[in-house]
Amino acid sequence: MPYLETDYFSINYPEYFNIAKQEKAALTLNSNKADSEDNNTQIQINLYKITELDASYISGNTIKEKFIDERLQSFYEAKALESIEQKHQGLTTYVLTALTDTEFQNQPLKVSYFFACIRLNDDYYIEFTAWQSFKEEGGLEPWVLACFESLTITELDKKKLQELNAQHLSDLEITYEEYIADFDDSDPIPEIQAFTIPSNEQNSFKIDGEAFEFDTENCQLSIPEFSKELVLTLRVKTDNVLKWQEKKLLDDYRIDKISLQFSARGIHQSAIPTGQFKIQEDKTNAPYFLHLRKEGFEYSLDFFGTITFKEGWVGFNGYLKPPYSAEPIFDIEVYYKFDVSTLDWSNYQYQSLEETQSAKPQEVRFLTITNPSFSTLPPEVLTFTNLEHLTIRHHSNQWEKERVPFKNLPDNIDDLQKLTGLYINGTELESLPESLGQLKSLEHLSINRSQLKTTPNSLWQLPNLHYLFLSDNQLTHVPSHINLPSLQNIDLSKNALKTLDKALAQQPKLKSLKLKHNPWQSLAPEFNQIKDIDLSIDDKLRLLDFTYLGADGKGLATWDDATYCAQSDSTLVTQINEVIAENNLNDHAQALRSMVKKAIGFTQTIDEDYAKIGNHRFGGMPDLPNSIAYPTFTGWHHEGDKEFIYEFIAQINCEEIAHLQDYLPRTGILFFFLQTVHNIYDSSDQEHVAKVIYHPTITDLQAGNRFDFDEKDYYEMFDKGYRSFKAKADKLNSSPSFYASNINTYYFVGDAVVIKGKGRQFLKDLYDSFEEPIIQKNPFDHAINAYGFTQNEAPELQAALAYKGNPEDWLNLLVVKSVGDFQWGDAGDLFFVIHKSDLAKQDFSNIFVTLESS
């Protein structure tokens, strides 16, 4: 076997492996066997800090548990087989074997894994990873263990390990040249011409050598106040539209004009834009992550190359092509000179102190300092007497564990009397000067992820402060004497607070209060007056009067929870039992049965012809009786406020499904409306974003096709409404999604409590053994009383957090999937949520609506 030695290890590996990548602290070996069975074969060896296993997405209490969880999350549908602790070269080592046996993009995916965590000391570990295609479940080829056993670790001191780890992190930042070189060899990459100012000093815009004419009136270089960036716009036109459309350079919609727009930062040098940006797929890499926007080009084309600013010139050098494609490449070469003396640099956000050195102090109004090395604010900052926004921040891949050394704001910070925004993030700052209270213009103070232990009393007297964010510090106290007449939002999450005085809740304009992750013991009753308090559901129920009084405010009606559960239905419970038996879940049978809901599923069938009035319908128009006006709302319009109609989502005939369930009204019809999907999160009138109308009879309904609306009647709609479908209904089982069960703990009530503590892996495995089999037996397009997939709080929990009450007492009155014209976000689901008491009262006036999407 070939032998390889690095700075910190040596290893033998099979002859048919190639070195795919070798860096100071990382090695990748790939199999070069041509047969398909070895297409997934690879070895990776990396050096890591143990603190990297503390990332928020990784679960576990011990290093071993965290390592296992991180490795399993890194590989698609990987499942653990066996984990052991052993010694390797005298070092504590955690070994995990795992496999993936599933499908990906309709192709079988079968992979065996061998993972090892070799602990070098309390700070560093070596990660050995090997994987291969497998024929028999869990089987490892002999080379895997042979390679691992040959791995010999070099003894290194802590300083050398730090150097290697720093080098590893640096290597992870892929360079532009490596990125370009990584394309398929069949797709030749042309050499990108370096930028030079044209010898004839003439503007030019050429694609594949052919000149385009500049639309000079629309070529601009400016620094708008709203963006605080240098904004470049170049527009050109051509007489050969059809030719370029046939070549797939231009799209089918622009007649003759195309444009390039780019916003640049870190570009100031003596009032002349100076610098170069390397672009891949229309984007730059760190530190700014800027985007090139194009209009008129074929949508699949991206720009690869450089954008250069020099001596008033702007240059584009590179090519256009679809990413990861062997489609033809268009060379692009652009040169344009602007009169930069007209730029207003007072609107510009400087990205470092270095960038301000050639600026006029009176022009510096916005300044961001990233990863400073100083501990005290440099005196020159206080010379920027027109400074309005000052940001001091830490930024790195290790942001959760690292801070910059900045720890002092000077006592004369009040020299910056025009300061309206002060933003400090990821620092060692422990206290603030009393003089901060003299910044009477301050509107936004944000000191997050620092070491703040106290705050000056003067801070709590600032007359114009709108936003106060003090998250992730070490605060134990907030004063009782508070006079913040303009305060609207405050964030005190992730501190050490145990209580808050009522004075904070009594600030006249306070709307939103974030309090999560504090060791709360009590909150004053006055905090019940604030509607938007971000606390865990457990803390809200414990610390606040969180009783839901019903949509009418008169208290709760009684209801029978059993009617919502599938185990009360003999047909449905038989199906559940089949899934349990097929997947060897008998030990948890009753717990799982108790969690399944008795839902009503709807399947869209054929286009609606309105021949039958009052049938189940999704999209189109509602069969409202003449006594009920089509609902409208007031929304913003460029001409002023305007009345818009709600989007019609669905109508459900309650009488036709009365035999399938016992919780909906026995007669009549339900109509579901939505203002617009974007208003779910953006509306100031959240309570009216959705509307559900119940009409107790169907005898006076009128056919919906009598309504004749068009795009201008809607807030945002590209047609006369959603395409309309008839639908058929049936009862079905709905299993919870266990993906975010650590957040949605209310799932585990009653009999289900016993599986709450079974561990993350057990609950994760339930997707394949329980949730997915239930889904396969119960396909549907839309549903009533069904669970929904969520990555965070489930819709029922969101409703409880917003409107009070226990989350288990809320239910999804209607789940509308992305089917047909319905496309909710990234193919998500739309939820109309109601309290069980309101449903029992047949009161649909307090509906919570939310959207769940990836």
C-alpha positions, -999 to 999 in steps of 0.1 A, spaced: 0 0 0 13 35 -8 25 56 22 17 92 29 31 115 56 19 149 66 27 174 94 6 156 119 0 120 107 10 93 83 -11 66 66 -11 37 42 -39 36 16 -49 13 -13 -31 15 -46 -62 23 -65 -67 56 -45 -57 90 -57 -49 121 -36 -78 144 -45 -69 172 -21 -40 177 3 -37 207 26 -18 214 58 -45 200 80 -68 181 56 -65 151 32 -90 137 7 -84 104 -11 -107 91 -39 -110 57 -55 -101 56 -92 -118 24 -99 -140 27 -129 -167 3 -118 -199 19 -105 -198 0 -72 -170 22 -61 -183 56 -72 -190 66 -36 -157 56 -22 -136 82 -4 -113 88 27 -111 121 45 -88 131 74 -93 165 91 -80 183 121 -106 201 142 -110 220 174 -134 202 198 -153 235 203 -165 231 167 -188 203 181 -206 230 202 -224 244 171 -261 251 177 -273 225 152 -254 196 169 -271 177 197 -256 157 225 -242 162 260 -208 145 256 -181 149 229 -189 114 217 -226 121 214 -219 154 196 -194 138 172 -219 110 163 -247 135 158 -226 158 136 -214 129 114 -249 115 109 -262 149 99 -234 154 74 -245 124 52 -279 120 36 -302 98 55 -273 82 74 -283 58 103 -261 46 131 -252 9 133 -227 7 161 -207 31 182 -178 22 205 -151 38 225 -116 25 221 -79 35 221 -60 43 190 -23 48 195 -31 53 232 -56 81 224 -93 80 233 -112 73 201 -149 72 193 -157 49 164 -191 49 146 -203 27 117 -234 38 98 -252 34 65 -275 51 40 -300 28 23 -326 49 5 -333 67 -28 -320 100 -41 -334 116 -72 -352 83 -80 -319 64 -78 -309 38 -51 -284 52 -27 -265 26 -6 -234 37 13 -215 23 43 -196 47 66 -168 44 91 -162 74 113 -136 79 140 -129 108 164 -93 106 178 -89 130 207 -54 145 207 -60 166 239 -88 187 254 -88 211 225 -82 191 193 -93 159 176 -86 142 143 -116 131 123 -112 100 101 -140 94 77 -143 66 51 -173 56 29 -180 32 2 -209 17 -18 -221 -15 -2 -237 -47 -13 -247 -62 20 -260 -40 48 -233 -25 69 -205 -45 53 -171 -27 52 -144 -36 27 -110 -47 43 -92 -16 31 -113 6 55 -100 -9 88 -65 -14 72 -62 23 65 -75 34 99 -52 10 117 -22 23 97 -30 59 108 -1 71 130 -4 104 148 26 127 152 31 142 186 26 180 183 26 208 209 -4 230 214 11 259 194 16 237 163 -19 224 166 -32 259 167 -13 268 136 -25 237 117 -61 244 127 -59 280 116 -45 269 83 -74 244 80 -100 271 85 -82 292 59 -81 264 34 -118 260 38 -123 294 21 -121 282 -15 -102 305 -38 -114 319 -70 -88 301 -91 -97 267 -74 -133 273 -80 -128 279 -117 -105 250 -120 -130 227 -104 -153 227 -135 -156 196 -157 -127 192 -181 -151 189 -210 -161 225 -204 -130 245 -214 -125 277 -194 -111 306 -213 -84 327 -198 -98 359 -182 -81 390 -196 -67 413 -169 -82 447 -167 -62 476 -183 -75 511 -191 -81 512 -228 -52 528 -247 -77 548 -268 -97 557 -236 -129 549 -254 -160 533 -237 -168 499 -251 -192 470 -244 -184 438 -263 -199 403 -262 -180 377 -283 -163 406 -299 -195 423 -311 -201 459 -299 -232 470 -281 -242 507 -279 -243 524 -245 -276 540 -234 -256 568 -217 -286 584 -201 -291 552 -181 -254 545 -172 -249 557 -137 -225 555 -108 -240 568 -76 -241 563 -38 -278 563 -28 -286 571 8 -309 542 11 -282 516 2 -251 533 14 -231 514 -13 -215 524 -46 -242 515 -72 -231 509 -107 -257 506 -136 -247 501 -172 -273 498 -199 -267 490 -236 -288 483 -267 -284 463 -298 -300 461 -333 -294 423 -335 -320 412 -310 -332 381 -329 -297 370 -335 -288 371 -299 -320 355 -288 -313 326 -312 -279 323 -296 -296 323 -262 -278 354 -250 -309 375 -246 -342 365 -231 -375 366 -249 -390 397 -232 -366 426 -236 -368 443 -270 -334 458 -274 -319 468 -240 -299 449 -215 -283 461 -183 -258 452 -156 -261 465 -120 -236 460 -92 -234 474 -57 -199 477 -43 -184 481 -8 -149 486 5 -142 507 -25 -132 542 -13 -97 556 -19 -93 593 -19 -128 598 -32 -121 576 -62 -137 541 -64 -107 517 -64 -107 479 -62 -114 446 -79 -141 420 -73 -139 384 -84 -173 371 -95 -185 335 -96 -221 328 -107 -230 365 -104 -217 366 -67 -185 376 -48 -171 356 -20 -162 368 15 -161 393 30 -189 412 13 -209 386 -7 -221 410 -33 -244 403 -62 -244 412 -99 -279 418 -112 -286 414 -149 -316 423 -170 -323 412 -205 -300 382 -206 -311 346 -209 -321 337 -173 -297 308 -170 -265 328 -178 -242 338 -150 -212 360 -151 -177 347 -142 -148 371 -141 -137 404 -125 -153 438 -120 -126 464 -116 -128 501 -105 -97 522 -113 -91 559 -119 -128 565 -127 -130 535 -150 -152 504 -145 -143 472 -163 -160 438 -167 -136 410 -179 -149 375 -181 -177 354 -197 -213 344 -194 -224 308 -191 -248 285 -172 -232 272 -141 -220 235 -143 -229 234 -179 -211 228 -212 -233 253 -230 -216 278 -253 -196 306 -234 -200 343 -243 -169 364 -237 -178 398 -223 -155 428 -221 -167 462 -208 -150 495 -202 -167 527 -191 -155 559 -176 -175 580 -151 -170 615 -137 -164 604 -101 -161 640 -89 -199 641 -86 -201 611 -61 -216 621 -27 -194 600 -3 -214 613 27 -240 586 18 -214 559 18 -209 532 45 -172 529 51 -162 493 58 -130 499 79 -110 525 97 -84 521 69 -110 531 43 -117 563 61 -80 574 62 -83 591 28 -118 605 35 -128 639 47 -138 635 84 -170 655 79 -181 631 51 -180 600 73 -216 594 84 -217 556 83 -189 533 95 -186 495 100 -155 480 117 -153 442 114 -130 421 136 -111 450 152 -79 443 170 -82 473 193 -97 472 228 -107 508 230 -124 530 204 -96 548 185 -97 586 190 -100 593 153 -135 579 153 -146 607 176 -134 632 149 -162 620 127 -186 646 141 -213 638 115 -212 601 123 -248 587 124 -243 549 124 -213 531 140 -210 493 139 -183 473 156 -187 436 150 -171 402 151 -175 380 120 -161 345 114 -170 309 111 -166 306 148 -189 334 158 -206 314 185 -174 309 204 -152 338 196 -152 375 204 -131 405 193 -110 422 221 -130 455 220 -141 462 256 -144 500 261 -165 529 248 -148 561 258 -164 585 283 -165 612 256 -186 590 233 -212 619 236 -189 639 212 -208 620 185 -240 640 190 -255 630 156 -253 593 163 -287 576 156 -275 540 155 -248 522 176 -243 485 169 -218 464 188 -217 426 183 -194 398 195 -171 418 217 -156 418 253 -176 449 262 -186 447 299 -201 481 306 -212 514 291 -203 549 300 -229 571 317 -223 597 289 -241 574 265 -273 590 279 -262 623 263 -267 608 228 -301 624 226 -305 615 189 -299 578 194 -327 557 179 -312 522 177 -288 507 203 -277 471 197 -251 454 219 -254 417 213 -232 387 221 -209 406 243 -200 406 281 -223 434 292 -230 430 329 -245 464 338 -261 493 320 -259 530 330 -292 545 343 -289 572 317 -294 546 289 -329 541 302 -337 578 298 -329 582 261 -358 602 246 -356 590 210 -346 554 214 -369 532 193 -350 499 194 -329 485 223 -312 451 216 -291 437 245 -293 400 236 -267 374 246 -250 393 274 -247 388 312 -273 412 325 -288 404 358 -307 437 364 -328 463 345 -335 495 365 -370 504 377 -367 540 368 -373 540 330 -384 568 307 -381 557 271 -411 574 255 -401 563 219 -392 526 227 -410 502 204 -389 470 205 -365 456 231 -345 423 231 -332 410 264 -330 374 255 -300 352 265 -291 370 297 -293 362 334 -324 381 343 -348 367 369 -374 395 369 -384 428 354 -400 458 369 -434 469 357 -419 502 346 -406 486 314 -440 472 304 -455 507 309 -434 524 283 -461 541 261 -450 528 226 -436 494 236 -449 468 211 -424 439 211 -404 423 239 -380 394 234 -372 375 267 -363 340 258 -334 321 275 -333 339 309 -338 322 343 -371 339 349 -387 337 384 -414 363 380 -428 390 357 -450 419 368 -487 416 359 -483 447 336 -465 425 311 -498 409 302 -507 441 284 -479 436 258 -492 414 230 -459 405 214 -437 389 241 -412 363 228 -410 336 255 -411 299 254 -446 285 258 -437 270 292 -425 304 305 -456 321 291 -479 296 309 -459 299 341 -452 337 343 -481 354 325 -519 352 325 -519 331 294 -555 320 295 -573 320 262 -607 335 267 -622 326 233 -628 347 202 -657 364 220 -638 370 252 -664 351 272 -644 320 282 -641 286 268 -667 260 257 -662 224 264 -650 199 238 -640 163 235 -604 157 226 -612 121 217 -631 133 186 -599 147 171 -579 115 176 -576 86 151 -576 59 178 -613 66 184 -620 54 148 -618 16 143 -610 18 106 -582 43 111 -567 26 142 -565 -7 122 -543 11 97 -521 25 125 -517 -9 140 -505 -23 106 -478 3 104 -467 -4 140 -466 -42 134 -447 -38 101 -420 -17 116 -416 -35 150 -429 -6 171 -451 -27 193 -433 -15 225 -445 20 217 -478 12 202 -502 30 225 -480 61 227 -479 64 189 -516 57 184 -524 85 208 -505 110 187 -523 103 154 -550 127 144 -583 119 127 -580 142 97 -602 148 66 -581 148 35 -591 164 2 -579 154 -32 -583 178 -61 -601 161 -90 -612 181 -121 -617 217 -130 -646 234 -114 -675 241 -138 -699 256 -111 -727 232 -122 -731 222 -85 -734 249 -59 -718 244 -25 -695 215 -33 -659 212 -20 -638 236 -40 -602 249 -40 -594 281 -59 -618 299 -82 -647 318 -67 -669 311 -36 -706 303 -37 -714 331 -12 -750 339 -6 -762 373 -16 -764 382 21 -726 380 25 -705 405 6 -673 393 -9 -647 403 17 -623 432 11 -595 449 30 -576 482 28 -540 480 15 -512 503 5 -511 513 -32 -488 537 -50 -518 560 -54 -526 558 -17 -547 534 4 -570 513 -17 -597 486 -12 -586 451 -23 -605 418 -24 -593 388 -5 -579 358 -24 -604 329 -23 -587 297 -11 -614 271 -6 -649 262 4 -658 231 24 -693 216 26 -697 206 62 -728 185 56 -710 163 30 -683 153 55 -704 152 87 -703 114 86 -664 114 85 -658 134 117 -675 148 148 -658 182 153 -670 204 125 -705 220 122 -729 194 109 -745 216 83 -735 246 62 -703 256 45 -670 271 54 -653 297 32 -615 304 35 -599 337 23 -564 352 25 -553 388 19 -521 377 3 -493 353 12 -468 381 18 -491 398 43 -488 368 66 -456 382 80 -456 418 68 -491 430 77 -496 455 106 -532 441 109 -522 404 115 -556 394 129 -573 401 95 -548 385 71 -570 355 69 -608 353 70 -630 322 75 -667 327 70 -692 301 81 -727 300 66 -751 276 84 -771 266 53 -765 258 17 -800 265 4 -794 302 -4 -759 299 -19 -752 315 -53 -728 302 -79 -693 317 -76 -688 323 -113 -710 354 -110 -680 372 -96 -659 389 -122 -626 402 -107 -593 408 -124 -557 415 -113 -563 452 -103 -589 441 -78 -563 420 -58 -534 432 -38 -511 409 -58 -525 384 -83 -513 376 -118 -547 364 -130 -584 365 -121 -578 342 -91 -564 307 -85 -574 279 -109 -605 262 -95 -607 225 -87 -634 202 -74 -623 179 -46 -633 147 -30 -630 140 8 -622 111 30 -610 105 66 -574 97 71 -546 93 96 -522 122 102 -490 115 120 -469 143 136 -436 153 121 -409 146 146 -383 168 128 -387 196 154 -401 176 183 -375 192 206 -394 224 201 -429 210 198 -429 192 231 -467 196 235 -469 166 211 -460 144 240 -490 145 263 -510 117 278 -499 83 266 -472 99 244 -452 111 274 -433 78 275 -415 84 242 -406 120 249 -373 110 265 -363 83 240 -337 105 224 -332 124 192 -321 94 171 -352 74 181 -375 102 171 -355 108 139 -359 71 130 -397 74 134 -398 93 101 -390 61 82 -407 36 105 -439 55 113 -444 90 99 -436 81 62 -456 48 62 -486 67 76 -482 94 49 -479 67 21 -512 51 32 -529 85 35 -520 107 5 -539 140 2 -537 175 -14 -553 194 15 -566 185 49 -586 194 80 -572 186 115 -538 174 100 -503 180 113 -479 199 91 -442 196 86 -422 223 103 -386 230 110 -395 252 140 -426 258 160 -456 240 146 -486 261 135 -506 251 166 -478 263 189 -474 295 168 -511 302 173 -508 297 211 -478 320 213 -496 347 194 -532 343 208 -526 325 242 -538 292 255 -523 257 254 -509 247 220 -526 213 221 -559 231 222 -554 247 188 -559 227 156 -552 232 119 -587 239 106 -573 237 70 -539 228 56 -535 239 20 -505 224 2 -487 238 -28 -508 221 -55 -519 236 -88 -519 274 -87 -512 273 -50 -475 279 -44 -468 289 -9 -432 302 -6 -408 274 -15 -435 248 -22 -447 251 14 -480 246 32 -506 273 43 -523 268 76 -556 282 90 -555 276 127 -584 278 152 -590 271 189 -610 241 197 -633 261 219 -641 286 191 -647 256 168 -672 242 193 -689 276 195 -688 278 156 -671 312 160 -645 316 132 -636 352 139 -602 346 155 -582 326 129 -544 324 130 -527 319 97 -491 309 90 -469 295 62 -444 266 66 -418 263 39 -382 251 35 
